[in-house]
Amino acid sequence: MKLLCALLVFVASASAVKNYAGYQVLRVVPHDMEQLQRLHDLYNLLQDTVDFWKEPTRLNQPVDIMIGPNLVKDVKLELSRRDLDFSIYVEDIQTNIDNERCTDCVNAKAGFNYNIYHSADEISQWVTAMATDYSIVTEINIGKSHEGRDIKAIKISSGGRKRVIYIQGGIHAREWISPATMMYMANEMVTNYGVDSAVTDMVDNYDWYIVPSLNVDGYAYSWTNDRMWRKNRQPAFSLPSCVGTDLNRNYPYKWGGIGASPNPCSETFYGDAPLSGRETSVVHKWLQRFSGNIALFIDFHNYSQLWLYPWGYTHDKDIRQPHKDLQHALAIKATDALKVPYGTEYFVGMSGPDMYPAAGASEDYGYATLRVSYSYIVELRDEGNYGFLIPESLIEPSGIETFEALKVLGNDPLPKGPPIPVV
């Protein structure tokens, strides 16, 4: 009770402009089923008030918890009371935020600097510039965000009507490496078209639609007010004092299920209704024009180095999913290629059973709602040394290695396989 009261006081007193001095990330690794259950119980107690960067999933997999300075002592005592060993994985979050930006990152390419993070306005301007500079690029304005910003995409196409590959980044505002990697890969695609045969083929094989930053309002807010902001900026209808929907719990398939919260103040609030988030609604309506013609759907996040496929809404690995062998085999090919430049290892598996269930999430939406045979959620670098605060010095390695995976996907015929079931 003491811990819960402290949490409520902390939430009520949170300021609009956030400094993370004194915030820590504690890491707990469950080694047996009893420890895992105790961690699940702790998660259920605290999930709406402290920030679980990595949730309890399976044995020997780290659980990372970010805690404010006035709660650190209480949470440590709670962990000790439950006989759960922990380590201080990040001593001070603000120090990591301060060290995230690179003062001497050199731009190896003329013009736009792909080795640094860019603001929401700069990303929007980049989309326009790409369409101006390259004949194979078209600027697309999908619609408006809750706060009235343009949600932009680029189309990369060599002409004609082909099957579509759709990739999106930045659905969670604080995951800056995602939009940065999207832009890096898009640039690699257009500058190497006609130069590198593998790149030329991937553009000739498919029409590519890339949304670098879906959650544009949240991303802008993470620059100006709160670096660790996750959700969009739309107040909950049911409780307007709580701002933001977790857009990756707001998709219609299995909306409101496991791993999504009904609490509007929670980091995983699933929204007032399916597609109630302005951004998910706008993009969903736009994607309907490609009905039956999308070959591949990928939603890029960070962190943990995971390449995951449906189902995401359940723990149960045995629920019918007739494409899982095809999805798994393709993901292995992609992550094998990704590993080559730097030796970066990715885990490949089913999203819910192998990571954690998250109902109303993008990979299930791509598969079950859009009827895309190859639908993935990808967690980019790293495995926890930096968490969401990936230094700018790692943007280029992330872009290079992930683009190697994308080349494999773009040169695969992506057969549709058996009919997608309605579960």
N, C-alpha and C positions, 0 to 999 in steps of 0.2 A: 504493500500500500504506500509506504514511504517513497519508493521508487516511482510509482505511478503519479503521485502528487508532484514530485519534482519535475517529472516530464511535462505535466500539464502547465506548471508555472513557466517552464522554459518555452513551451510553444506559444503561450500567451504573450511573452515578453520579447519574442524574436523581432529584430529590427528589420527595416526595409532594405538597408544596405548592409551586406553581411561581410564580416571579417572572420576568418576561420582560425585565428590564433588560439592555440590551446586545444583545438579539435584533434582527436586521435582516431586512428583506425586500429581496432583490435582484431587479431586473427585467432580463430579457434578451429582446430582440426579434429573432427570426430573419428575415433578409431574403432568403435564398436557400436552396435545398434542401440545400446542404452544411452551412450553419449549423444548419438544422433537424435534420439527421441527427446532428450533433455534440451537439445538445441532447438528442435522444432517447437517445443513448449515455450522456450524463451522467445523465439521468433513470433509466435502467436500472441505473446504478451506485449511485445515491444514494436511490432512491425509498423504500427501507425504513428510512432513517435520518435524512433531512432532510425537511422538510415542503414539498412542492410545492403552493402555494396554487392556482396555475394551471399545468397540465401543457403540454408541447409539443404543439401541435395542427396549426397551419398557418402559412404565411408571414405575417409582419407582425402576428402575434398575440402579445401579451406572455406571457412565462412568469415567474411570480412564485415565488420560493423563500425561505422563512423559515429562518433559520440562527441557531443559538445562538452566544453570544459567543466560545466557545473553538473554534469551527469557522469563523468568518467569514473569517479570514485564509487558511485552507487552501482553502476553497471559492472564494474570489476568485482565488487562485493557480491553481486547477484551471480556472476559466473562462478566465483569461488564457492558460494553457497550450494550451487548445483554441481560442484565437483567437476568443473570444466576448465581445463588448463587453457591459458591464452598467452599470446605474445603481443607486444606493441608493434604493429606492423608499420604504421606511419606515426611518427612522433608528433608532428605538427603539420596539419593540412595547409595552413597559410604559407608555410615555408615552401611546400611543394607547388602551391599556386604561384608564388613569387619566382620560383625557379623554372616554371613551365616555359616561359618565353625565352627565346634565344637571342642574345645580343650580337652574336657574330655568325649567324647562319647565312651562308653564302648561297645566292640564287644562281644555280648553274645554267638556268634558261633565261633568255632575254625577256624583258617585260615583267609580267606577273610573277611574283615570287611564290613558288609552290612549296617552299620550305618553312613557311610561317603560317600561323593561323590568321584567318581573315574574318572581319566583322560581317554581320548579316547584309549590310549595304554593299560591302565589297564583293560578297558572293553574288549578289544580284547583278552588280555591274559586270562581274566576270562572265555571267551567262550571256549578257548582251554582247560583250566583246568577243566571245568565242564565235557567236553567230555572225558577227561582222567580219571576223578575220578568216573564217574557214567555210568554204562552200558546202562542205558535207554536214555542217552544223546548222540547226534551226532552233531559235529561241521559242519556248512555249510558256505562256502564262496560264497556269492551270486554274488559278482562282485566287481569292483573297483569304488571308488568315483572319483569326478573330479580331486582331488589332488593325487589320486593313493592309497588311503587307502582301506583296505579290509572292505567291508560291510558284517558283519557276522550275522548269525542266529544260534540258537540252535534248534534242533529237540528233543522233549521229547516224547518217544514212548515205549510202552511195546511190540511192535512187531506186524507183520501183517499189512495189508493195511486198514486203517480206514478213515473216514471223517476227514477233517482238520479244526483245529482252528488256525487262524493266528492273532497274535497281534504284534504291532510295537510301539516303543517309540522313542522319540528324533527327530522327524521330524523338530521341531523348536529348534535351538541350545541352546537357553538360558533356556529352560525348564528342568533343571537338575533333578528335582524330577521324571520325566518320566523314563529315563533310570535306575535310582536308584530303582524305584518301579518295573520295569520289572525284574531286577536282583533279587530283594528280592523275588518276587513271583516265579520265576523259581527255586530258591533255596528251597523254601518251598515245591514246587511240587516234586522235586527229592528226598529231604531228608525225606519226609513223605510218599513216595510211599512204599506200603507194611506195613505201620505203621498205618496210618489214612485211614479208609475205604472210606471216601468221596474223598480223594486225589487219592487213588488207583483206584477208579472207574473212576475219570475224566481222568486219564492217559490211562486206559483200554478202555474208550469210544471213545477217539479221539487221533489223532496225533497232537501234539502241535508244532507250529513253532513260535519262539519268536525272533524278531529283537530288541535288546535293544536300539540301537542308529542308526537310519537310516541316519541322517545327520551328518556323522562322521567328515567331514571337518569343518562344522560350529561349532560343539561341541568342537572340538580341539581348534578352534580359540577363542571360548568363554572362554577357560581356559588361553590362552596365550596373547590375545590382547584386547578383548572386551567382558566383562561378559554379556552384554545385546545383543550380536549378535543373530539374529533370522534366517537369510536365509542360503543357502548353500554358497560356495565360488567360484562359477562359474561366471566369468564376462559375462555381457550381450553382445550378438553378436551385438545388435543394438547400444550399448553405452558401450564399454569396460571399461570406467572409473568407471562405476557403477558395483559393485560386488554383486552377489547373486540373486538367485531366491527363492521366497517363495515356497518351495516344496509342501506346502498344498494349493496351487492355481494352480499347474502345472499338475494335473491329467487331463485326456482327456475329461471326461464327463462335458459338459457345460463350457469348458475352455473359459476364457476371458469374463465371464459374471459379474454379480453384485458382489461387494465385493472383486474384484481383480483388480489390477492396471496395466495399460500399461507402467507406468513410471519405467524404470529400476532402478532408485534410491529409489523407494518406498519400504517400508517394506513388502508390499503385491504384489510386482511385480510378474506377472503370468508366466514369462519366455518368451523366443522368440517363442515358439511353444508348443503345448501339448507334455508333456513328454520330453521337451528339457533339463530339469534338469537331470544331469547324474545319480543321485541317484534314482529318480522316474523311469527313463527309465530302469535301471538295475533291480530294484525290480519288475517292471511290467513284463518284459520278463521272469523273474524267476517264477513269480506266474502263468504264463500260464500253467505250467505243472500240476497244480491242477484244471484245468478248470472243472467246474461242481461238484467239490468234496469239496469245502470249505463251511463249515457249519456256521462259525462265523468269522467276521472280526472286529477288534477293533484297533483304532488308539488312543493312550494315550497321552494327553497333560496336561498342567496346564496353568491358574488357573481358578477357579469359581465354582467347584463342580457341574458339569453338566454331564448328560448321555443322549446323543443326537443321533437321527436316521434321515434318509433322509426324506424329501429333504433338502439339504443345499444350493442349488443354488438360492432359491427364497424366497420371503416373503409369498407367497401364500400357505396357509394351505390346500386349496381345490384341488390342482393339484393331479391327481390320483396317489395313493401310496397304493397298496392293502395289504402291509404287516405291515402298521403302527400300527394296533391294536396288532398284534403278537409281534412286536418289542417293543412296549410300555409295554405290560404285562411282557415280559421277563426282560426288564430294571427295572421295579418296583420290581420284585423278587430279582434281583441282588443288587439294591440299598437298599432294606430292609435288606438284609444280611450284606451289607457294614456298615450299621448304627449301628449294634449291638455292636461292640467292644468299640467305643468311642462316639456314638451318632451323627456321622457326617451325615449331611443332604445333599442329592443331588437332584437337579431338573432334572426331566425327561421330554423330549419333542422333538419336531422336530427342527432340527438344524437351518435352515434358518428362519422360522417364529418365533421361540422361543428364538433364540440367535441373530444371524445376518446372512444374506446371504453371502456365500463365494463360488462362482463358482469355479469349478476345484478342489474341496476338496476331502478328502479321503473317507468320509462316502458315498458320492454319487458314487465315483469310485468303492468302494466295492460292492455296491448294483447294480448299473446300468451296469458297465463294467465287473466286475467279476461275476455278477449274484449271489451274496450271499444274502440270504433272511434276515439274521441278520447282519447288518453292522452298526457300531456305531463309534462315536467320543466321547471320554470321557475326560473331563477337571477335573484333579485331584485337590487336595488341592491348595490354600485355597480360601477364598472368598474375599481376598484383603488385609489382614493385612500384608502379606509378598509379595503377588503377585508372580512374577517369582522367587523370592529370598527366597524360602522355607528353613528354617534352617535345618541343618543336623539332629538335634534332632527330627525332624518330619518325617524322612525317614521311620523309623520302623513303626510308626502308619499308615502311608500311605500304606506301604506294607502289614501290617496285615489286615487292613480293606478292601483293594482292593482285596486281595486274597480270602477273604470271598465271595465277589461277583463272583470271578472267579470260585470258587467251585460250586456255584449254576449253572453257565453257563455250566460247564463241566459235570454236572450231569443231564442236560436237554436233551431230545431227539432232540431238535432243528428241528422240522418238517419244510419242505421247504415251505409249504403253496402254494398259487396260483402263477401262472406265473408272473415274474417280467416284467412290461411294459416297452416299449421303449417310452420315453417322449421327 
